[in-house]
């Protein structure tokens, strides 16, 4: 999995963009820098305000260190989030059951490798396809009924579905379980082949 935050090239690019924005030769930047230096010089030149100038400089340094610490923490959190995502992706794809996320019409939004293999396909090929077309007519009717019940508010359900023969093998069956996804926009289906 690629990461933009831990990539030294992207950090270097971000730094270049920030320095360019701050020190660029645009008229606004030149005016802003000149005005800031003039104020700091005037404060430092006067015995009455020299202490204030040093205080301002110190405060700027403290803010810089704070920002650097925040950036370090963001990089650490980003790295942890990517590692967690990779663990969950690996777990999802390595699950011993076929997992499908479908919408209310049975259109596959996502599937794992085991689910795609159950239908002798790959996950990308199944995305956007109707799960109904992968089942026998009887299995399609059962799944439609189960999706309808889940859409009406039944939290979960299960059934046995007939799967069509694939590659000359006789028809198969799978135990299917359904629940609404966490976002409430679709359904999670788990298929476990019977007798395999």
MILOSE-721688 format. One record per residue: residue in three letters; x, y, z of N, C-alpha, C in turn. Coordinates in steps of 0.1 Angstrom, whole numbers, plus 5000, padded with zeros to 4 digits. Layout:
BEGIN
AlaXYZXYZXYZ...
***
This chain:
BEGIN
Unk500849885000500050005000500950125000Unk500650224991501450344991501050445001Unk502050515006501750625015502350755010Unk501550855011502050985007502751055018Unk502351035031502851105042504251055046Unk504550925044505850875048506850875037Unk506450925025507350925014508251045014Unk509551025015510451135016510351235004Unk510051174993509951264981508751364983Unk507651314988506451394990506651495001Unk507451455012507751545023508651665017Unk509651625009510551725003509751814994Unk508851764986507951844978507151944986Unk506551894997505751975005506552085011Unk507752055015508652155021508952265010Unk509252214998509552314987508452404984Unk507252344984506052434982505852534993Unk506052495005505852585017506852695016Unk508152655013509252765013508952855001Unk508452794990508152874978507052974981Unk506052924988504953014991505353125001Unk506253095010506653185020507653285014Unk508653235006509753315002509653354987Unk508553314980508453344966508653484963Unk508953514951509253654947507953724943Unk506853674948505653754945505653884953Unk504953984948504954114954504454104968Unk503354024970502754014984503753954994Unk504453844989505453784998506553885002Unk507053954992508154044994507654155004Unk506554205002505954315011505754255025Unk505254135026504954075039506254045046Unk507253995039508553965046509254095050Unk509254195041509854315045509254385057Unk507854375057507154435068507454365081Unk507554235081507754155093509154185098Unk510154185089511554215093511654355098Unk510954445092511054585097510454595111Unk509354535114508754535127509754475137Unk510254355134511154285143512454375145Unk512954435135514154515136513854635145Unk512754705142512354815151512154785165Unk511554665168511454615182512754585188Unk513654525180514954485186515854605188Unk515654705179516554825180516354915192Unk515154905197514754995208514954925221Unk515754985231515954925244514654885251Unk513554975249512354955255511554825250Unk511854795237511054685231511954565227Unk513254575230514154465226513654335233Unk513254345246512754225253511554165246Unk510654255241509454215234509854145221Unk510854195214511254135201511753995204Unk512553985214513053845218511953755222Unk510953805229509753725232509053685220Unk508853775211508153735198508953625191Unk510253645190511053555183511053415190Unk511053415203510953295211509553225208Unk508553305208507153255206507053185192Unk507653255182507653195169508453065168Unk509553055175510352935176509452825183Unk508752855194507952755201506852705191Unk506252795184505152755174505752665164Unk506952695159507552615149507852475154Unk508352465167508552335172507252255175Unk506152335179504852275180504352215167Unk504552285157504052245143504852115139Unk506152115142506952005138506551875146Unk506251895159505751785167504351735162Unk503551825159502251785153502451715140Unk503351755132503551685119504151545122Unk504951535131505551395135504351305140Unk503451365148502351285153501451245142Unk501151335133500351305121500951195113Unk502251205111502851095103502750965110Unk502950965123502850835131501450785130Unk500350865132499050825131498650775117Unk499150845107498850805093499450665091Unk500650645096501350515094500550405101Unk500050425113499250335121497950305114Unk497350405108496050385101496250305089Unk497350325082497650245070497850105073Unk498650075084498849945089497549875093Unk496749945100495449885104494549855091Unk494549945082493749925070494349795062Unk495649785062496249665055495849545062Unk495849545076495549425083494049385080Unk493149485080491749455077491549405063Unk492249465054492149425040492649275039Unk493749245045494249105044493249015051Unk492749055062491748965069490548945060Unk490049045054488849045045489148945034Unk490248965027490548885015490948735019Unk491448715031491848585035490748505042Unk489548565044488448505051488048375044Unk487748265052487448145046485948135040Unk485248245041483948255035483948365024Unk482948345015482848455005482048565011Unk482648685010482048805016481648905004Unk480448955005479949044995479249165002Unk479449284996478749395000477849424988Unk476549434990475649454979474649574982Unk474149634972473149734975471749674975Unk470649744977469349694979468849614966Unk469449634955469149564943469949444940Unk470849414950471749294948472949314939Unk473249444937474449474929475649474937Unk476649394933477949374941478749504941Unk478949554953479749674955481249634958Unk481349524965482649474968482549324972Unk483649254969483749114973485149074977Unk485348974984486648924987487048814977Unk488348774978488848674969488048544970Unk487748504982487048374984485648384978Unk484948494979483648514973483748504957Unk484748574952484848574937485248434932Unk486048364940486448224936485248134936Unk484348154946483148074946482448074933Unk482448184926481848194913482848194901Unk484048144904485148134894485348264887Unk485548364895485748494889486848564898Unk486948694895487848774904487048894909Unk487448944920486649054927486349174918Unk487349214910487049334901486049304891Unk486049184886485049144875483649144881Unk483449114893482149104899481549234904Unk482449334906481949464911481049524900Unk479949574905478949634896477949534889Unk478249404892477349294886476249264895Unk475149214890474049164898474449024904Unk474349014917474548884924473548784920Unk472348834916471248744911471648664899Unk472448724890472848654878473748534881Unk474348524893475248424896474548304903Unk473248314906472548214913471548144903Unk471048034908469947964901468648054902Unk467648024894466448104896465848084910Unk465947964915465347944929466248024939Unk467548014938468448094946468248244946Unk467948284933467648434932466448474939Unk465348394939464148424946464348424961Unk465148334966465448324981466248444985Unk467248484977468148594980467348724980Unk466448744969465648864969464748874981Unk464148764985463348764997464148805009Unk465248755011466148785022466548925022Unk466948985011467249125010466149215013Unk464949175008463749255011463449255026Unk463549145033463349135047464349225054Unk465649215050466649295057466449445054Unk465949475042465649615039464549675048Unk463549585052462449625060462849645075Unk464049605078464449625092464949505099Unk464749385093465249265100466749275100Unk467349265112468749295114469649195107Unk469249075106470048965100469148855096Unk469648765087468948655083469848555077Unk469448435074470248335068469348235060Unk469948175050469248075042470247985035Unk469747885028470547805019470247845005Unk471247864997471047904983471647804973Unk470947784962471447694952472347774943Unk473547724940474447784931474447704918Unk474647774907474647704894475947614893Unk475847524884477047444881478047534874Unk479247514877480347594871481447494865Unk481747514853482747434846482447284846Unk481247254845480847114844480647044857Unk480847114868480647054881479147064884Unk478546964891477146974894476747094903Unk475547134903475047244911475547224926Unk475747344932476147334946475247424954Unk475447414967474647494977475647574986Unk475147684991475947755000474947815011Unk475447815023474747885034475048025032Unk474048115033474248255031473648325044Unk474348425049473948505060473948645056Unk473048735061472948875056472748965069Unk473349075068473049185077473249315070Unk472749425076472949555070474349605073Unk474949675064476249725066476149835077Unk477349875082477349965093476850105089Unk477050145077476550275072475050275069Unk474450155068473050145066472650165051Unk473650165042473350195028473350065020Unk473649955025473749825018473649715027Unk474149595022474049475030475349395029Unk475649325039476749235039476249095038Unk476849025029476448885027477648795029Unk477448685036478548585037478048455031Unk478848395022478448265016479448165020Unk478948055026479847945030479347815022Unk480147765013479747645005479447535015Unk478447455011478047345019478647215013Unk479347135021479947015017481347035010Unk481947145013483247175007484247185018
***
